[in-house]
Every structure is written in C-alpha cells, then in structure tokens.
Amino acid sequence: LWGHVNVRDSEYKLTSDSLEYNAKTGRAIYRNNGRIENSTNKEVITSKLGYFYPSTGTCFFSGKVKYKKQRLTMTTDTLQFIYEKQTTYFHGPTTIKNDSIEIQCENGQYRVDLQEGLLRKNVFIKQKDRTIYCDTALYKETNQLFTGNGHVRIYEKNQHLILLGDYFHTQNNVSQSTLAGHALVVETKQKDSLFLHADTIRMQKDSLDERNIYGSNGVKIYNNSAQAVCDSAHYSSKIGRIDLFQHPILWAQNGELKGDSIRVFLADSLIEKAQILGNASSIMKVDTGACYNQLSGKRIDAWFKESVLVKAKVSGQAWTIFYPLEDQKNDSILTRKRKGLNRLFASELIVYLDSGEVSKITFFDKPDGVFFPMDQIDDKERFIRNFSWNPMLRPRNPFAMVHETLD
C-alpha cells in the first residue's frame, strides 16, 4: 500500500506513507517512517523502519525510534516492544526520560508500565541531585531503587559527595546505601576535600537527612591536613568527627598517633583535636637520625593548630621521651643542638610543643625522671613500650591511595 496508509484494529492505529502487509503471517512492515499508536493507553512509537505483529502485539523498530507514553519517553536506534509484557528491548545508544530522571545506556530492557529496567554498557543516570555512571544497573522508579555494578561513579550534589566503587545499592524507602569494591567517598563540602577509602562503605541518613558514613576493612583516610588508616571508621559531616577503630593510626604533619580507638575532630577541613583512647601514643620524628619525641599513656587528648600538634594531655601511666634542644653561639652563628634524652613518668602530663619539639611540660604528683647526655643514652630508655613507627602505611596522596579504584 502507498500513500497515507492507515491500519486500525481494536487497540492500535498504524500510519505510514507505505506498507507491506502479509495476511498469512499477520506481519506489517513500513520502511519509510511510520507511527503506531495505542488507543487504550496512549502509547506512541515512531521510527523509520518498523515490523509489527498485531496478533501478538510485538514490534521491531529501527532508525530514529521514539517511544512515548504519558510522561515517559524513550529514544533509540533499535527497539523491540512486547505489548503483553509491556517491555522494551533496545540495542544501541538509548535515552529514557520522565519527570524525575534521565537514563542513557547502550543496551538493556525497560518495563514501561512499572518504569523499571536492566541497563547495560556505559550507563548514565541523571536525577535532580544525583548523577550516576556505571557499567550495568538495575533501576526501579517506584521506590527509586538503584543497583549499579562496574566502574560506579556517583556525584551527590546536595551532600557534596563523590562516590567511586565496583558496586552501589540504594533505594528511597531505606535510609542506608552501600558502596563496595575499592569503595571511595570524597566529601567536597569543606575547603580541603576528604577522601575515605575502604572495601565496603555504608551511608546512613538520619532524621535530618544528614549522612553518616561507615567504612570497614582496609580503611584509609586522606586530606591535606591529616591522614589515617584503620579497619573500621565512622564519619559524621554534621559534627565534623571521624571515629577510628581497630588498629587505628593517625598522622598529622610530622606526628604519628596510635591507640585502641581515636576520635578526630575537624574544623573547616583542618584537624582541631584528637582523643586517643586506650594504649595511646604519639610519636614525632626529629632530625634525620633515629630520634623520636614520644608520648604514651592510657589516654591522650591532643590539640592542633593548623593541623600541627601543639598540646597534649597524657592521662594514666603518662610517659614521655624527648630530646631537648639548646642554642649554641659560635662566631655570631647561632646553632641548635640536642642536649640529650629526657625520660619522664607521671600519673598525668601536659606537654606543649612547637613544631614537634617539646617546649614545656606540666606534671602531676611526683614524677620519675632521668636525663642522658647524647653520648651516654641507655638504649633501653630510647623508646616507649610497644614503640612502632609506620611511615610506609601513611597515605601519601589520594590518587595513590585509590589507584585500583580509579583504574
């Protein structure tokens, strides 16, 4: 048939400039632009080429295909539509849009009545406050369920978060989201971005829609002012606190702090205070030799200025080892030289520091102290109990820390 062709049945209307129709097989083909409209649910499909089987409601389309149903639109180059299942199958670059979301991918299927689909290859999803990239995804409009796999990248505009990983799952009616497989969360809210890397990261919304972030297994944290490693961590951006558990180590400038657990308080992305609880220690390497200013106790409360340790309160079996400096003048040239090793025990110590050097100590009760000149230091007095110095574990930059994730 040629010229203003119209084909109708109880549900469908097909219009085209020309049409081939096989009555035996019940197949209609148009090759030069056509339109199929469902009179019951207002579905409209247009394309350059179309194969239509009225008896089964199955269609195949190619060439500038556009599907429209109420607020849903779908554009692609090749599309199969099965009416009974209300499911489209697409092969090639495809865009799906409704009032709340835009989806792009290159392969997959989408159930138009429920607005849910399985999306494959170069998946891109854009919502009002979130943009998602991944290799494959499962999406359901009803409860905004989303599961992404492979090279997941998510940009959370309102939360100021960037998420990277191999797997991500979230849905609106559940307050928890999961990011796994070389998982990385970057918070960009403050002046200095905070990077949190772990095998698995959970994000929990509270009643005020503030997000708490939990990392487990192989946790690494980085920003320019402080770095940390541990086995599990909790970060609350609302109060600016990071809790580190299971073998935590915190580095700030030239200091390394360790304990059973550590609380880190941030202000405008700078470390302001830390509480080291249980088997607490703080170590600062001085000079280029094997000299370390050291603090140890059951608990250490540490205060920082511009992320440099300036004051520490050591409580419970307080112990400090440090190498005081003295000024020497020779021919109008002023030099600073280590006097020796000072070791001090007390129930509680307050230590003031300047650029990692001990400037003042306040102690409580009668202290037990000893001093050794540099050439008479007893090797048994050089280190606090369970001394360890771990520069190789320190995250040096966010890119090295998440190298596998970015790959």
N, C-alpha and C positions, 0 to 999 in steps of 0.2 A: 504494500500500500504506500502511496505517495501523497504528500500534500495535506497538511493539517489533520494528521491521523489522531483519532480518539478511540480508545478502547476502555470499556467500562465493565465492571461486574458489581456484585453487591457491596464490595468494600473498596475496590481500587479503581482509579482512573489513570490511564496512561496516555500521555500526549507526546507526539513527536512529528517531525517532518516526513519520516518514512519508517516503515516497519515490515519485518518479516515475521510471519506467524505460521507455526506448524500445529495444525489442529490435532494431529495424532499424538504428538508428544506434549502438547499444551505449552509450547515454548514461544515466547515473543522476543524478538531481537530488534533493537534500534541501534543504528550506527552513526547517526548524525544529530546528537543532542536529544535528550528526552527527559520527561518528567513523570514521576509516579507519585500519586497522592492517595493516602488512605482517608476515606471519608469519615471513619469512626473515631480515629484518634489524632487526625490531622498531621500524620507523618507525611513528609515530602522529601523525595530523593530526586536529585538531578545529576546528570552525568553526560559525557559524550557518547559512551557505549554502554548498553545495558542488556542483560539477559534476564527474562522474567518468566517464572513458572507460576501462573495464577493458582493452580490446584494445590500447591504446597506452600505458597507464599514465600518462596525462596527467590532471591535476586542476586545477580552478579553485576557489578558495575566497574568501569574503569574510565580514566580521563576526566579530571576535574570533578570528582564526585563530591556532592554535598548532601548531607542528611540533616533534616531539621524536624524537631518535634517539640512544640511549645518553647521552652527556654533553652533547650539543648540543641546545639549544632555540632556537626562533625564534618570535616573536610579531609579528603584523602585522594589518592590516585587509583587505588584498587580496593573494592569493598564487596564483601558477601554479606547479605542480610537474610536471616531466617526468621520469618514473622512469628511462627508458633513459639519460638524460644525468645523472641524479642532481643536477639543477639546479633551484633555486627562483628565481622571478622575483617581485619584490614591488613594490608601488606604494602608497606611503603610509608613515607612521611605522612603523619596524620595529626590533625589538631582537633581537640574536643573542647567545647566551651559551654558553660552555663553561667548563671548569675554569680556563682561563688568561686569558680575555678576555671583554669585553662590548663589543658593537658596536651603535651606533644610527645610523640614517640614514632617508631618506625615499624612496629609490628604488634599484634595483640588482638584482643577481643573485648567487646564492651556491651553489657546488657543495658539497653536503653530504658526499659521500664523501671529498673531499680537504680540506674545510674551507678553501676559498679563494673570494674573491668580488670583484666590481667594485661599489663602493659609491658612491652619488651623493647629493648635496644634504644639507647640514648633517650631515656625517659626524662621529661621536663614537666614539672607541675608548678603552677603559679597560683597562689591564693592571696588573699588580701594582705596578710602579714608574713607570709612564708613562701620561699622559693625552694624547690627540691630538684636535684639531679640524681639519677641512678641508672643502673643497667636494666633492672626489671622491677616492677612494682605491682602490688595488689591494692586497688583503691575502691572504697565504698562510700558513696555520697551520704547515705542515711545517717551514719554516726561519725563521718569524716575519718573512717578507719584507713590507715595507710601503712603498708609494709613494703619497704624498699630493700633491694639486695644489690650488691656490687657497686663499688665506687660511689657511695652515697655522699652527697654534699647538700647541706640544708642551710639556708640563711633565714634566721628568725629576726624579722625587723623590729618588732616591739620589744623582744627580750634582749636584743643586741648580742645574738649568739650566732656562731658559725659551727655547724656540726659536720664532722667527717667520719666515715666508718665503712664497714663492709655490710652492715645490716642495721635497719632502723624500723621501729614499730611504734605507732601511736594511734589513739582514737579519742574523740572529743569527750565521750562519756566516761572515760577512765583518766584519772589525774596523772598517770605515770606513762612516760615514754622510755624506750630502751634503745641504746646505741651500742653496737658490739662490733668486734673485729677491728683491731687497731683504731679504737674509737678515740676521737679528739673533739673537745669542745673548746672554742675560742670565744671568750667574752670580750666584746669591744666597747663596753659601756664607759670604762674609765679611760684616762689619758694613755695608759700603758695596757695593751691587751694582755689578758691572762689565758694561758694555754693549759688545758688539763687533758692528759692522755692516759688511757687505761685500756685493758682488754674489754671491759664492759662498763658502760656509763648509764645510770638511770637518772632521769629528770622528773622530779615530783613537784606538782603545783600545790600551793597551799590555798587557804580560803581567800586570800587577797590576790590570787593569781600570780604570786611571786614564785619563782622556780628555785628549787633546791637541787643540787647536782651531787650524785654519789658515784664515785669511781671505785672499781675493785680489780685487783690483780694487776701488778705492774704499773702502778700509778706514777706518773711523772708530771710535775707542775713547773711552769716557767713563766716568768715575766722578767723585765729588765732589773727589777729590784731584788727579787728573791726567786729561789728555785728549791724544789723538794722532790723526794721520792718516798714511797711507802707502798704498802699492799692494799690499803683502802683509805678513802678520803671522802669528806663531805664539805661542800662549798655552798654557802648562802650569800648570794649577792646582796640581799636585803640588808644584812647586818655586816657584810664585808668580813666574814670569818671563814677560815679554812681549818677543818679538823683533820689531822693526820693520824692514822692508826697502823699498827703492826710494822715494826722496824722503820719508823719514820726518820728521815734526815732532812734538815732544813739548812739551806745555805743563804747567807746574806753578806754581800761583799766578801771580806776575807774570813768570815766566821762560818763554822760548821756546828750545828746544834742537833743533838740526838736525845731520845728518851723513849719511854713506853708509848706515849702519845704526845702530840704537840697541837696547840691551838695557835693559829696565826691570825692576827687582826690587821686588816688593810684599811688605809685611808687614802682615797683618790689614787689607787693602784700602788701605793707605797706601803711597805711593811712598817707598822707602827708599834706593835707589841707582839710578843710571843710568850706562851706559857708552856714550859716543858715539864711534863708530869711523869714521875717515876723514872729512876735511873737516869737522871738528867745530866747532860754535859754540854759544854760549849768549848770549842777549840778554835784558836786563831793562830795561824802560822805567821811567824815573824822572821824577818831577814830571809836570806836564801838558804840558810842551813837548816838543821833538823831541830829547830827551836819552836816551841808552841806555848802560847799563853793559854791556860786551861782552867775551866771551872767544872765542878762536879758536886752533885747533891741529890737529894730526893726530889727536889723541885727547883726550877729556875724560872723566875719571871724576868723577861728581857725587854728593854725599851730601846727603840731605834729612832734615829734622826736621819732623814734622807736615806733610809734603809741601812744605815750603819749602826752597829751595836754601840750604845753609849752608856748603858747602865744595866746591871744585872743583880737581882736579889736571889741569893742561893740559900735554900732552906733545907735543914735536915742533913746532918753529916756533911756540912759545907767544906769544900776543899778547893784550894786554888794553887796553881803553879804558874809563876810568871817570871819574866826576865826583865827587871827594871833597867832603864837607860840612865846614863849620866852624861852631862855635857863636858867636853874637854876642849880647851882652847890652846892652840899651838900656832904661834906666829900669826896671830889675829885670825886664824882659821878655826871656826867652831865645828867640832865633830861630835857625834853621839856614839857612845859605846856601851855595850852590855856590861853591867856590873857583875851579874851572876844570876843564880836561880834562887827565887824566894818561894818557899812552900809554907802554906798556912792551913791549919784545921780549925774549925769553929762550928758551933751549932747553927749559926747563920752569918752570912757575909753579904755586904752590899758593895759591889765593885763598880767603880766608874772608869770608863775607858775613853781614850781619844785615839782615833784611827787604829784601833786594835791594840793599843798599848794601855796598860793599867796606869791610871793617873792617881787614884785614891781608893782606899779600902776602909770600910767601916765594919767592925766585927762586934759580936755579942758574946758574953761570957768570956772566960779566959781562953785565948787562942793557943794553939800549939804550932809554933812557927820555927823555921830553920832557914838559914841563908848559906849558900855555897858560892864562893868566887867561881868565875868561869872555868878556871883550870883545876878546880877541886870538886866539881859536881859529882855526886854519887849517882851512878846510873840507875839505881833503884828509885831515886827521887825524881826522875825526869818526867814521868808520866802518871796521870791519874789512873785509877783502876779501870780495866776494860777499855783502855785507850785505843781508838782506831781513827784513822784519817783517810777519807774516801774521796779524793778529788776525781777519780775515774768514773764515779757514779753520778757526778753532778751534771745535770742537763746544761749544755753549753749554749745552745740556741734552739728555738722552736722547730727549725727545719730539720736539724739532725735528730731531734727527739722524735719526730713523727715521720721520718723518712719513708718507712714502709707504708704508712697510711697515705702519704701524698702520692707514692708510686701507684 
